[in-house]
Amino acid sequence: MRSPPRTGHRRAPRRESMIIIGGGLGGLSTGCYAQMNGYHSRIFEMHESPGGSCTAWDRGDYTFDWCVSWLPGSGPGTELYQIWLELGALQGKEMRHFDVLNVVRGQDGRTVYFYSDPDRLQAHLTELAPGDARRIRAFCDDLRALRKLLSRFPVLKPVGVLGRRERWRRLAAFAPRLAVVRRSLGTLMTDYAARFADPLLREAFTLILYEEQPDLPVLPFQFRLASHANLAAGVPEGGSLGLARSVERRYLRLGGLVAYDARVDEVLVDGDQAVGVRLSDGSEHRADIVVSACDGHTTAMRLLRGRYLNDFYRRLYTETIDEPGVVSPGYFGLFLGLNRPFPEADPCTTYLLPAAVAARLTGIRTLSLHVQFRSRHYPELSPGETDIVFASYVSDTEPWRGLSEGPERVSRGRRGAERHTLPVRRGRDYQLAKRQARDALVDFLDERFPGLRDAVVVRDTSTPLTQLRYTGNYNGSFPGWRPFVASGDAVAREMRKRGPVLPGLRNFYLSGVWATVGGLGRAATAGRQVMQCVCRDDGRPFTASVDDAAPPPTHVVLPVGARPAAVPPPLFESAP
């Protein structure tokens, strides 16, 4: 395959300065690699803290962690692990790995444990459904094969900067497992699950990744289980915001600059060349290179006023983006801070909901509810002998929008600064719907964990409109383009073909989750890959190094069903 054309033009004098729009993981990663390669970068972030969707917030003595339930590439043996170490994301932390990815509880009282270890999983599923033993064995055999493939999964270089020999080596690494990949990619999980004779397995397999995703193939489900089995999808001590703060510290140590409460309103263009940005306060800031790592629709339609879009991008942002299933959904989330632990609770459980409960939940897409007892993940985020519940369901945005009054986002002054993500008043009907959903979920949980309602000391709720206000993501999407669907594949092809740019606009690049397909791992990868393209365009050799400011992370495996001690013993210590 022919390499895409160079994505910019060399300048005289050499390009040195860079503005990055957005301080999420994609923007922070881009900034880190910019600094490693001799560029002088500055990030403009509209929020008051880094991370974007990778965030948490305090309610009294409790920290409600919104994002990381698994972190792809968080264990040795993958290229993504190297990226996390280069970004300083994991050093000095304990990585926690559960031996079960998810638990699915049916309305009939039976329970499926999706053990990450294929042998345990096969034994458990066969005991539950002996009539499906042959199909269970085939599924677990594919998991065993994919475990061996994970170490060969390439993310360190984008296709556009690979030489011919490197491309052949990449293809050769996949060749021994190509049949498994093709088979898993070619079958939707809904179709695969329907082949089981046992009715609970037919439902449970579609919920391996917490909620039903009817248009995803089997591969991402197996890939996540295989990653768990390889201890490459754990959770980091300190949680989501702690992860973002670690990368922010790495960026600042490298000499980068961050401006918070700084909302970019326009990319400045002169002669088809990006030259800087204008902020909401009217101030203008200039740089040789501008990189947008924020919401893709915002970038294309607001910051660039719809200019520099070829037919693909114009259709993508004016038509395709509103088609069902194209972008990742929003969520309704309920956090509960409890004054005592519930040791009988599993860390992650998906419940099949009765229709009567679902009828009280505005915007719900499928009859399922995902519940996490987050203190199993992050005991340091709540006081001792307490617990945090995070209950969520996939939610359409429009029902909430129909109930809301007034603007979806406003900027106003607070503590001497203009703030862009503060809460807004949405009216009585909206608040009543939130309260009804909250009460329905508390009722449901109290039936399964008697005394839970009385243990609540602090609570909070969020809707897709909360996510929109907080991150600016289109319709509150989390995190962006959906993988393994036609539109997501088209975005990936366009990036491979042209690179992370928009046609006709020089010195402008795209980064973050909207410039790729996937979640946090892809955001971190995008920052590295866009800077490889920038360096190529400037004739600079790309360089990256592991952060040595703290020791490598340690790893522990936590058995589901037992509450971890405050400081569990390490399983092993990893080397860079």
Backbone torsions as a table, in degrees:
resi	resn	phi	psi	omega
1	MET	NA	134.7	-178.5
2	ARG	-70.3	139.2	176.6
3	SER	-66.4	145.0	176.1
4	PRO	-66.3	156.4	178.4
5	PRO	-62.4	159.2	176.9
6	ARG	-57.8	140.9	-169.8
7	THR	-91.2	3.1	176.9
8	GLY	-158.4	-168.6	-179.2
9	HIS	-128.6	139.4	174.5
10	ARG	-65.0	144.3	-178.2
11	ARG	-118.1	155.1	172.8
12	ALA	-122.9	115.3	2.9
13	PRO	-73.2	168.6	-175.0
14	ARG	-59.1	143.4	179.4
15	ARG	-67.6	130.6	-175.9
16	GLU	-128.1	-37.9	-172.5
17	SER	-101.4	152.3	-175.1
18	MET	-146.0	135.7	169.9
19	ILE	-108.5	134.2	178.9
20	ILE	-117.9	125.7	-179.1
21	ILE	-95.6	112.4	177.8
22	GLY	108.9	126.9	-178.5
23	GLY	-107.9	29.5	170.3
24	GLY	-75.0	-170.3	-178.0
25	LEU	-61.9	-35.7	178.6
26	GLY	-64.9	-44.4	178.5
27	GLY	-67.2	-42.0	178.5
28	LEU	-64.3	-41.6	177.7
29	SER	-62.9	-45.7	177.6
30	THR	-57.0	-43.8	179.5
31	GLY	-63.2	-42.4	179.4
32	CYS	-59.9	-47.8	-177.7
33	TYR	-72.5	-28.4	173.2
34	ALA	-62.5	-45.6	-179.7
35	GLN	-66.5	-38.7	178.7
36	MET	-61.2	-25.1	-175.2
37	ASN	-107.3	18.7	169.5
38	GLY	88.3	7.1	176.3
39	TYR	-88.0	152.4	178.2
40	HIS	-103.5	106.4	-170.7
41	SER	-114.8	154.5	174.4
42	ARG	-139.6	132.0	179.6
43	ILE	-99.1	133.4	171.2
44	PHE	-108.9	118.6	-176.7
45	GLU	-124.5	129.1	-175.2
46	MET	-74.4	-20.9	179.5
47	HIS	-86.1	175.5	179.8
48	GLU	-93.1	0.0	-179.6
49	SER	-145.3	161.8	-177.2
50	PRO	-82.9	169.9	168.8
51	GLY	112.8	-26.0	-175.1
52	GLY	61.4	-123.1	179.1
53	SER	-70.2	-18.5	178.9
54	CYS	-83.5	82.5	-166.3
55	THR	-146.5	175.1	175.5
56	ALA	-158.0	164.8	177.4
57	TRP	-148.9	157.5	-175.7
58	ASP	-95.3	140.8	168.1
59	ARG	-133.3	99.5	-174.9
60	GLY	64.0	-128.8	-178.8
61	ASP	-85.4	3.7	-174.4
62	TYR	-111.5	139.9	173.7
63	THR	-109.1	118.4	-178.9
64	PHE	-91.4	111.6	-175.3
65	ASP	-94.7	119.6	-170.1
66	TRP	-86.8	-29.9	-158.2
67	CYS	-108.9	-75.0	-160.6
68	VAL	-75.6	113.6	169.6
69	SER	-106.4	-21.6	166.7
70	TRP	-153.2	146.6	-179.4
71	LEU	-118.0	106.9	-179.0
72	PRO	-57.5	139.5	176.4
73	GLY	74.2	19.6	-174.0
74	SER	-86.5	7.8	176.5
75	GLY	-131.1	161.1	-177.0
76	PRO	-60.2	157.4	174.5
77	GLY	101.6	2.2	177.2
78	THR	-130.0	155.3	177.3
79	GLU	-67.2	-31.9	179.4
80	LEU	-64.6	-32.5	177.0
81	TYR	-59.6	-40.6	177.6
82	GLN	-60.7	-39.8	179.4
83	ILE	-63.1	-45.1	179.0
84	TRP	-59.5	-37.8	179.0
85	LEU	-71.2	-36.1	175.9
86	GLU	-63.2	-32.8	-179.6
87	LEU	-85.1	-3.4	-179.2
88	GLY	68.9	23.4	-172.7
89	ALA	-76.2	-30.4	-169.7
90	LEU	-113.8	-15.6	-172.6
91	GLN	-58.7	140.4	177.8
92	GLY	75.9	6.3	-176.0
93	LYS	-111.3	161.1	170.9
94	GLU	-96.0	124.4	175.5
95	MET	-95.0	126.7	-175.1
96	ARG	-108.2	129.5	-177.4
97	HIS	-124.5	119.9	174.0
98	PHE	-81.7	149.3	178.5
99	ASP	-85.4	2.3	174.9
100	VAL	-129.8	129.0	178.1
101	LEU	-73.4	-46.7	-179.2
102	ASN	-156.1	155.3	175.3
103	VAL	-117.1	134.3	177.8
104	VAL	-118.6	123.3	-179.2
105	ARG	-111.1	122.9	179.7
106	GLY	-85.0	165.9	178.5
107	GLN	-70.0	-17.3	179.1
108	ASP	-84.4	3.0	177.7
109	GLY	92.7	-12.2	179.0
110	ARG	-79.5	155.6	-173.8
111	THR	-132.9	136.9	175.3
112	VAL	-112.1	125.4	175.0
113	TYR	-102.7	117.8	177.7
114	PHE	-89.9	81.4	177.0
115	TYR	-61.8	141.3	178.9
116	SER	-74.2	-29.9	178.4
117	ASP	-73.9	121.9	-175.9
118	PRO	-60.0	-33.9	-179.4
119	ASP	-67.4	-46.4	177.6
120	ARG	-64.2	-40.5	180.0
121	LEU	-62.7	-45.3	-179.5
122	GLN	-61.7	-43.1	-179.8
123	ALA	-64.7	-43.2	-178.4
124	HIS	-66.4	-47.0	-178.3
125	LEU	-66.5	-37.2	179.4
126	THR	-66.9	-36.0	176.3
127	GLU	-65.8	-37.8	178.9
128	LEU	-70.1	-39.6	-172.8
129	ALA	-139.1	74.2	-177.6
130	PRO	-59.1	-27.1	178.7
131	GLY	-68.1	-15.5	179.2
132	ASP	-105.7	19.9	-172.3
133	ALA	-58.1	-41.4	-177.1
134	ARG	-65.4	-44.6	-179.8
135	ARG	-69.4	-36.3	176.3
136	ILE	-61.7	-44.6	179.8
137	ARG	-62.0	-40.9	179.7
138	ALA	-63.5	-41.4	178.4
139	PHE	-61.8	-45.2	-177.5
140	CYS	-72.3	-30.8	174.1
141	ASP	-62.7	-40.1	176.5
142	ASP	-64.7	-36.8	175.9
143	LEU	-60.8	-42.8	179.9
144	ARG	-62.0	-39.6	178.9
145	ALA	-68.1	-40.8	-178.1
146	LEU	-68.9	-29.8	176.8
147	ARG	-57.7	-37.1	-179.4
148	LYS	-74.8	-21.8	-177.3
149	LEU	-83.6	-24.1	-172.4
150	LEU	-57.1	-38.2	-177.8
151	SER	-67.4	-17.2	-178.4
152	ARG	-98.9	0.8	-176.7
153	PHE	-71.4	117.3	-169.5
154	PRO	-89.7	128.3	175.2
155	VAL	-138.3	-8.1	-173.1
156	LEU	-70.1	-27.5	-178.6
157	LYS	-131.8	139.3	172.4
158	PRO	-73.8	155.6	-177.7
159	VAL	-57.1	-36.6	-174.2
160	GLY	-63.9	-20.1	-179.9
161	VAL	-105.9	4.2	179.1
162	LEU	-79.9	139.5	169.5
163	GLY	-79.3	170.3	-177.3
164	ARG	-60.8	-41.7	-179.1
165	ARG	-65.3	-39.8	178.1
166	GLU	-63.7	-37.0	179.4
167	ARG	-65.7	-41.8	178.5
168	TRP	-65.2	-38.9	177.6
169	ARG	-63.1	-39.3	179.2
170	ARG	-63.6	-44.4	178.8
171	LEU	-64.7	-39.3	-178.7
172	ALA	-64.9	-33.9	179.6
173	ALA	-64.4	-31.5	-179.1
174	PHE	-85.9	-18.1	-171.6
175	ALA	-53.8	-44.4	-176.7
176	PRO	-63.6	-23.8	-177.2
177	ARG	-113.2	13.6	-173.8
178	LEU	-62.7	-34.5	-179.5
179	ALA	-64.0	-40.2	179.1
180	VAL	-65.2	-45.3	-179.0
181	VAL	-62.0	-46.5	180.0
182	ARG	-61.7	-43.5	-179.3
183	ARG	-62.9	-44.2	-177.8
184	SER	-72.1	-32.2	178.2
185	LEU	-74.3	-27.0	-173.5
186	GLY	-87.0	0.5	-177.2
187	THR	-128.9	126.1	174.3
188	LEU	-69.5	144.0	-179.5
189	MET	-62.9	-34.1	178.3
190	THR	-61.7	-40.3	177.7
191	ASP	-70.1	-41.0	179.6
192	TYR	-62.4	-47.6	-177.5
193	ALA	-65.2	-32.7	-178.5
194	ALA	-64.2	-15.7	-179.1
195	ARG	-79.9	-14.7	178.0
196	PHE	-71.3	143.9	177.3
197	ALA	-78.3	-33.7	-177.1
198	ASP	-75.2	126.2	-176.2
199	PRO	-64.4	-33.3	179.2
200	LEU	-68.5	-41.6	178.1
201	LEU	-63.0	-35.5	179.0
202	ARG	-60.3	-37.3	177.6
203	GLU	-82.8	-41.2	-172.3
204	ALA	-66.0	-37.9	-177.3
205	PHE	-63.1	-31.0	178.0
206	THR	-73.7	-8.8	-175.9
207	LEU	-113.1	13.9	178.5
208	ILE	-54.3	-41.7	-178.8
209	LEU	-91.9	35.3	172.1
210	TYR	85.3	-46.6	179.2
211	GLU	-134.3	158.8	-178.2
212	GLU	-67.3	133.1	177.8
213	GLN	-132.4	85.0	-165.6
214	PRO	-65.0	-20.8	-177.0
215	ASP	-104.3	15.8	176.7
216	LEU	-95.3	142.0	175.3
217	PRO	-75.2	177.6	-177.0
218	VAL	-68.1	-31.1	-170.7
219	LEU	-54.1	-50.6	-177.9
220	PRO	-62.3	-30.0	176.2
221	PHE	-65.9	-47.7	179.4
222	GLN	-67.8	-37.3	-179.2
223	PHE	-61.8	-41.8	-179.2
224	ARG	-68.2	-41.8	177.1
225	LEU	-61.8	-42.6	179.7
226	ALA	-64.4	-39.1	177.6
227	SER	-62.7	-42.7	175.8
228	HIS	-60.0	-43.5	-178.7
229	ALA	-63.5	-31.5	179.6
230	ASN	-88.4	10.0	-177.8
231	LEU	55.7	42.6	-179.8
232	ALA	-122.7	23.6	178.6
233	ALA	-150.7	51.1	-179.8
234	GLY	-91.1	-167.6	176.0
235	VAL	-120.5	142.5	-174.8
236	PRO	-90.0	137.0	171.9
237	GLU	-49.9	134.7	-178.8
238	GLY	96.8	-15.9	173.3
239	GLY	79.1	-165.7	-171.7
240	SER	-66.8	-51.6	-179.9
241	LEU	-65.6	-34.4	174.9
242	GLY	-60.8	-38.7	176.5
243	LEU	-62.5	-48.3	179.6
244	ALA	-62.2	-40.8	179.4
245	ARG	-63.3	-35.8	179.2
246	SER	-63.5	-43.8	178.8
247	VAL	-68.7	-37.2	175.8
248	GLU	-59.6	-43.6	179.2
249	ARG	-62.3	-40.7	177.4
250	ARG	-60.2	-44.3	-179.7
251	TYR	-62.1	-44.8	-179.4
252	LEU	-67.1	-38.5	176.8
253	ARG	-63.0	-30.9	178.1
254	LEU	-77.6	-4.2	176.9
255	GLY	101.0	6.5	179.0
256	GLY	-74.3	162.5	-179.9
257	LEU	-121.5	143.8	177.7
258	VAL	-129.2	134.5	171.7
259	ALA	-115.4	116.6	177.7
260	TYR	-94.6	166.7	-174.5
261	ASP	54.7	35.7	-175.6
262	ALA	-125.3	95.5	-178.3
263	ARG	-91.5	123.7	177.2
264	VAL	-80.0	129.5	178.5
265	ASP	-104.3	-20.8	-177.4
266	GLU	-159.8	142.0	168.3
267	VAL	-87.9	124.7	-179.7
268	LEU	-80.3	131.7	-176.7
269	VAL	-127.4	135.5	177.1
270	ASP	-137.1	114.2	179.6
271	GLY	61.7	45.6	-179.8
272	ASP	59.1	35.5	-179.5
273	GLN	-139.9	124.8	177.1
274	ALA	-68.6	129.1	-176.1
275	VAL	-124.4	-4.2	-179.9
276	GLY	161.3	-161.8	-178.6
277	VAL	-138.9	155.3	170.8
278	ARG	-113.5	130.6	-179.4
279	LEU	-90.3	169.9	-179.0
280	SER	-64.7	-21.8	177.7
281	ASP	-85.3	3.3	178.0
282	GLY	91.7	-11.2	-178.8
283	SER	-72.3	147.4	179.5
284	GLU	-115.2	142.4	-177.9
285	HIS	-134.0	132.4	-172.5
286	ARG	-109.4	150.7	176.6
287	ALA	-160.9	160.6	178.4
288	ASP	-71.0	-30.3	-176.4
289	ILE	-134.6	140.5	172.9
290	VAL	-120.8	130.0	176.6
291	VAL	-120.7	126.1	176.4
292	SER	-100.0	118.9	177.6
293	ALA	-118.7	30.0	179.4
294	CYS	-109.5	-170.2	-179.5
295	ASP	-50.5	132.0	-174.7
296	GLY	-64.6	-41.5	179.8
297	HIS	-64.5	-41.1	176.9
298	THR	-59.9	-44.4	179.8
299	THR	-59.2	-51.1	-172.6
300	ALA	-72.8	-43.9	-168.8
301	MET	-98.4	-23.7	-179.2
302	ARG	-108.2	-53.4	-175.4
303	LEU	-69.0	-33.2	179.8
304	LEU	-108.6	4.4	175.6
305	ARG	56.5	31.6	177.1
306	GLY	77.1	7.9	179.1
307	ARG	-85.9	161.2	174.0
308	TYR	64.2	33.7	175.9
309	LEU	-109.0	123.7	172.0
310	ASN	-77.1	-177.9	-177.1
311	ASP	-58.6	-38.3	-178.7
312	PHE	-63.1	-52.0	-176.1
313	TYR	-69.5	-34.9	179.3
314	ARG	-64.5	-43.9	178.4
315	ARG	-67.2	-37.7	-179.2
316	LEU	-59.6	-44.3	-172.1
317	TYR	-96.4	-5.6	177.0
318	THR	-113.4	-19.6	-177.9
319	GLU	-129.6	-59.7	-171.8
320	THR	-58.7	-39.1	-173.9
321	ILE	-60.5	-23.5	-179.3
322	ASP	-96.0	0.7	177.9
323	GLU	-76.7	147.3	-178.3
324	PRO	-59.1	135.6	173.9
325	GLY	79.4	4.7	-176.3
326	VAL	-79.6	-47.4	177.3
327	VAL	-104.1	157.6	178.3
328	SER	-62.5	149.0	-175.1
329	PRO	-77.5	170.9	167.7
330	GLY	-91.9	178.2	-177.3
331	TYR	-138.4	148.5	161.2
332	PHE	-93.8	129.9	-179.1
333	GLY	-125.8	138.7	175.0
334	LEU	-123.4	123.4	173.3
335	PHE	-107.3	136.5	176.1
336	LEU	-129.0	122.6	170.9
337	GLY	-91.8	121.3	-174.1
338	LEU	-108.2	144.9	-177.1
339	ASN	-87.7	7.2	174.3
340	ARG	-152.4	156.4	179.4
341	PRO	-79.1	159.7	173.3
342	PHE	-124.0	79.9	-171.8
343	PRO	-63.7	-19.2	179.5
344	GLU	-75.5	-10.6	-176.7
345	ALA	-81.5	142.7	173.9
346	ASP	-83.4	156.5	-178.8
347	PRO	-61.5	-43.2	-175.5
348	CYS	-135.7	121.6	-179.6
349	THR	-140.2	134.3	171.0
350	THR	-106.3	126.1	179.9
351	TYR	-104.0	136.3	170.7
352	LEU	-80.9	120.4	-169.1
353	LEU	-90.5	140.8	167.4
354	PRO	-65.8	149.0	-178.8
355	ALA	-59.2	-33.3	-178.3
356	ALA	-64.9	-35.3	177.1
357	VAL	-72.0	-45.4	-178.2
358	ALA	-60.8	-30.1	-178.9
359	ALA	-63.9	-19.8	-179.7
360	ARG	-92.3	0.1	-173.0
361	LEU	-109.5	103.4	-177.6
362	THR	-59.1	131.9	172.7
363	GLY	80.9	-1.7	-173.5
364	ILE	-62.4	137.7	-177.1
365	ARG	-94.4	-40.8	-175.9
366	THR	-132.1	160.7	-175.8
367	LEU	-83.8	62.1	178.3
368	SER	-148.6	153.6	179.7
369	LEU	-134.9	130.1	177.2
370	HIS	-102.0	131.2	-176.4
371	VAL	-126.3	127.8	174.6
372	GLN	-121.5	135.2	168.0
373	PHE	-93.5	93.7	-165.8
374	ARG	-69.4	-17.9	176.7
375	SER	-69.7	-15.5	171.0
376	ARG	-71.5	-33.1	176.9
377	HIS	-78.9	-47.1	-169.8
378	TYR	-133.5	74.6	-178.7
379	PRO	-61.3	-23.2	-178.7
380	GLU	-74.0	-7.9	-176.5
381	LEU	-93.5	6.0	174.2
382	SER	-147.8	159.5	-179.9
383	PRO	-61.3	162.4	177.7
384	GLY	-60.5	147.2	179.6
385	GLU	58.3	37.7	173.9
386	THR	-131.8	-177.0	179.5
387	ASP	-152.2	160.0	174.0
388	ILE	-128.4	130.2	174.2
389	VAL	-105.5	135.1	172.1
390	PHE	-123.5	107.2	179.2
391	ALA	-110.2	133.8	-175.6
392	SER	-146.1	152.8	171.1
393	TYR	-139.8	150.2	178.2
394	VAL	-66.5	130.6	-172.8
395	SER	-133.6	135.6	169.2
396	ASP	-69.9	149.8	-178.5
397	THR	-81.6	-38.1	-170.4
398	GLU	-59.7	-39.5	177.5
399	PRO	-59.5	-37.8	177.6
400	TRP	-70.4	-38.4	178.5
401	ARG	-63.6	-36.7	179.0
402	GLY	-67.3	-25.0	179.1
403	LEU	-89.7	-16.1	-171.8
404	SER	-86.3	146.1	175.3
405	GLU	-114.2	151.5	174.2
406	GLY	79.1	-173.4	-176.2
407	PRO	-71.3	151.0	178.9
408	GLU	-79.3	-26.2	178.3
409	ARG	-145.5	141.9	175.5
410	VAL	-137.8	155.7	172.6
411	SER	-112.6	137.1	177.7
412	ARG	-155.4	161.0	-176.3
413	GLY	-77.9	141.9	172.7
414	ARG	-155.4	131.0	177.9
415	ARG	52.2	42.4	173.8
416	GLY	79.9	6.5	-179.5
417	ALA	-135.1	153.6	174.4
418	GLU	-82.2	122.6	-178.5
419	ARG	-107.8	142.0	-171.4
420	HIS	-116.7	-2.2	-174.9
421	THR	-127.4	19.9	-178.0
422	LEU	-71.6	155.8	177.4
423	PRO	-58.0	150.8	177.9
424	VAL	-125.4	155.1	176.8
425	ARG	-80.3	127.3	-175.5
426	ARG	-116.1	0.8	174.2
427	GLY	97.9	167.6	-172.3
428	ARG	-66.3	-46.0	-175.8
429	ASP	-62.6	-39.8	178.4
430	TYR	-63.0	-45.9	-179.7
431	GLN	-65.6	-37.5	177.6
432	LEU	-63.6	-39.8	178.7
433	ALA	-65.7	-39.6	176.3
434	LYS	-62.9	-43.5	-179.1
435	ARG	-65.7	-39.6	179.5
436	GLN	-64.3	-42.6	178.2
437	ALA	-65.5	-42.8	178.2
438	ARG	-59.4	-47.8	-178.0
439	ASP	-65.6	-38.5	179.0
440	ALA	-62.9	-41.1	-179.7
441	LEU	-70.9	-39.3	177.2
442	VAL	-64.2	-41.6	176.4
443	ASP	-58.8	-46.9	-178.9
444	PHE	-60.9	-45.6	-178.5
445	LEU	-69.4	-36.8	-179.0
446	ASP	-66.2	-31.2	175.9
447	GLU	-65.9	-32.6	-177.7
448	ARG	-91.8	-24.5	178.7
449	PHE	-131.5	82.2	-176.1
450	PRO	-53.7	134.5	-178.5
451	GLY	93.8	-5.8	-177.8
452	LEU	-63.9	-42.8	-178.5
453	ARG	-57.8	-42.4	-178.0
454	ASP	-73.0	-16.6	-178.2
455	ALA	-87.8	-7.0	-176.5
456	VAL	-73.0	124.5	177.5
457	VAL	-115.4	-20.1	177.7
458	VAL	-153.9	148.6	-176.5
459	ARG	-151.3	163.6	176.2
460	ASP	-159.3	153.4	179.1
461	THR	-132.3	155.0	175.1
462	SER	-142.7	154.1	178.0
463	THR	-127.7	174.5	175.1
464	PRO	-55.6	-30.1	177.7
465	LEU	-71.1	-28.5	173.1
466	THR	-64.3	-43.6	179.7
467	GLN	-64.6	-38.7	177.5
468	LEU	-62.5	-46.6	179.9
469	ARG	-62.0	-38.5	-171.6
470	TYR	-79.3	-38.1	-173.2
471	THR	-113.8	-20.2	-173.7
472	GLY	80.1	2.1	-179.1
473	ASN	-65.0	141.6	-175.8
474	TYR	-56.4	121.5	179.8
475	ASN	55.7	24.0	179.8
476	GLY	72.5	22.7	-178.6
477	SER	-59.9	145.8	179.5
478	PHE	-142.1	102.4	8.2
479	PRO	-105.5	-18.0	-177.0
480	GLY	172.3	-133.7	178.6
481	TRP	-60.9	138.0	179.7
482	ARG	-80.5	134.6	177.1
483	PRO	-76.2	158.8	173.1
484	PHE	65.8	17.5	170.8
485	VAL	-118.6	164.9	-170.0
486	ALA	-57.2	-43.2	-177.1
487	SER	-67.4	-42.1	178.2
488	GLY	-62.9	-41.5	177.3
489	ASP	-63.5	-36.4	179.6
490	ALA	-65.9	-40.3	176.6
491	VAL	-61.3	-44.5	179.5
492	ALA	-61.4	-41.3	179.2
493	ARG	-65.0	-40.9	179.6
494	GLU	-62.8	-39.4	178.6
495	MET	-66.2	-40.2	178.2
496	ARG	-66.1	-34.5	-176.2
497	LYS	-75.6	-47.7	-171.8
498	ARG	-109.2	-16.1	-171.9
499	GLY	87.2	178.5	-174.9
500	PRO	-82.4	60.0	-174.7
501	VAL	-137.2	171.5	169.7
502	LEU	-112.5	139.4	-173.3
503	PRO	-64.0	132.9	174.5
504	GLY	87.4	-4.5	-178.5
505	LEU	-114.3	111.7	-178.3
506	ARG	-83.0	154.9	175.4
507	ASN	62.3	26.0	178.6
508	PHE	-130.1	134.0	-177.5
509	TYR	-134.8	160.5	178.1
510	LEU	-114.0	142.5	177.6
511	SER	-146.8	176.2	178.0
512	GLY	86.0	-174.0	-172.6
513	VAL	-67.3	-25.0	-179.3
514	TRP	-80.8	-10.2	175.5
515	ALA	-98.4	7.4	179.4
516	THR	-150.8	-159.7	179.7
517	VAL	-135.9	121.0	179.8
518	GLY	136.6	-163.4	-173.6
519	GLY	-111.4	-136.0	-172.3
520	LEU	-62.5	-40.1	178.8
521	GLY	-60.1	-41.9	178.6
522	ARG	-68.4	-35.0	177.8
523	ALA	-62.5	-45.4	178.9
524	ALA	-63.7	-41.2	179.6
525	THR	-64.5	-40.4	-178.1
526	ALA	-58.6	-39.5	179.4
527	GLY	-61.2	-42.1	178.5
528	ARG	-66.3	-44.5	-174.1
529	GLN	-71.1	-37.9	178.6
530	VAL	-65.3	-35.1	178.9
531	MET	-72.8	-26.4	172.0
532	GLN	-65.4	-37.5	176.9
533	CYS	-68.1	-41.7	178.5
534	VAL	-61.4	-46.4	-179.6
535	CYS	-62.8	-40.9	176.9
536	ARG	-60.1	-44.6	-179.0
537	ASP	-64.9	-27.9	-179.9
538	ASP	-96.1	2.6	179.8
539	GLY	69.7	24.3	178.4
540	ARG	-100.8	142.3	170.8
541	PRO	-70.7	134.9	178.5
542	PHE	-80.0	138.7	178.4
543	THR	-136.6	149.4	177.2
544	ALA	-152.2	149.7	-178.8
545	SER	-142.5	151.2	177.3
546	VAL	-73.1	139.1	178.6
547	ASP	-72.0	122.8	-179.1
548	ASP	-107.7	19.0	-177.9
549	ALA	-74.2	-15.3	-179.8
550	ALA	-146.0	159.9	-179.3
551	PRO	-68.3	161.1	178.8
552	PRO	-63.7	160.0	-178.7
553	PRO	-70.0	156.8	169.4
554	THR	-104.2	162.1	-174.8
555	HIS	-131.2	137.2	175.4
556	VAL	-130.6	148.6	173.5
557	VAL	-106.8	126.4	-177.7
558	LEU	-108.2	117.4	178.0
559	PRO	-70.2	134.4	178.4
560	VAL	-70.8	134.8	-177.8
561	GLY	109.8	-15.2	177.8
562	ALA	-124.4	132.1	-179.8
563	ARG	-74.5	132.0	-178.4
564	PRO	-69.3	150.2	171.7
565	ALA	-68.8	167.3	-178.3
566	ALA	-59.3	-36.9	177.8
567	VAL	-131.6	87.6	-179.3
568	PRO	-65.2	150.9	179.4
569	PRO	-68.3	143.6	-178.8
570	PRO	-70.5	143.1	175.1
571	LEU	-80.0	-47.7	175.9
572	PHE	-159.8	162.2	175.7
573	GLU	-110.1	131.4	-175.2
574	SER	-94.3	152.6	174.0
575	ALA	-106.3	153.1	178.7
576	PRO	-58.3	NA	NA
